[in-house]
Amino acid sequence: MDFDDYSNINAIRVKALSDATFSNEQLNHFHDLIYDQVISAAVSKLLKEYGSPPSPFCFFVMGSAGRMEQSIWSDQDHGLVFKTNSKDAQEYFLKLGKEISEGLKLAGYKKCSGSVMASNPLWCKSLKDWENQIGLWASESTWESIRYLLIFADARTIDGDHSLLNILKEKAFHEVKREQLLLRMLHNTMFLKKGVGLLGQLLVETHGPFTGSLNLKETAFFPFVNAARLLSFYEEIKETSTLYRISLLSEAVMPHKYKSLFSNNFSALLDYRLKHGSHRDYDSEHYVNINKLTKDEKKALKEIIKVGELFYEHVRKLF
């Protein structure tokens, strides 16, 4: 691995993030640009060492990157699908997945603690093996396999042949419908951390390094993200961003006034995190210190959390 290449990319990333003020959309396009540079460097390295890719392929991201909802810091969640089903192709693309993962780490993106990365054979497969894997996850219907399907739902192409991922998305929709998994998916996401107490107070962390801060990810983001993802399966929506998913819902599933309510509040939440989140590192940016908020800012946050809970409750009743 050429350490200098990836370190230079990281230097560009750090400088741009420190010099510019981003909207959520601009920030996520910037992350995509960094990913493109890392992937290009990784592909060039493998081209020199092992020759051209033996098959068309698609490199995709998941998690907040897949939904285009990353903040300043982001960890890695990605996978790879390739067309040719052969041992040689598997070996080549697993090397590529490992190179990209190491490159992203050097470029400032923390590795996924759960190893949801193209360096892991579970997330780097031929199209045929991927179709079999999705079918297996659906038929098993365990808590873990359902979680994998939910993770995969957020997959978005970054580089390569987009049609390969589309085929897998269609397969996932078909299997979820055939196995009638929507209720299981709902149960898999039902534990939601309360953000507002019975007396209307914000419920902050009471111990640890973030004492006095609210966990935005678990209390505010999860209800919106989980609800929109579940509805994307319900209505077979391939788009991955929470806002786009909401916009594509049918009137029968969600009247326009509710779509506006949920979209406006989720947009406000994305802006809120950029403005008030602690951006020292990946872990801290999920928290906001409520002692640094004005009375009006606290009120706005409470409203966002309550609307998120309302959105999730709407989906629970629908299912």
Order of alpha helices (4+ residues) and beta strands (2+ residues): alpha-alpha-beta-alpha-beta-alpha-beta-alpha-alpha-beta-alpha-alpha-beta-alpha-alpha-alpha-beta-alpha
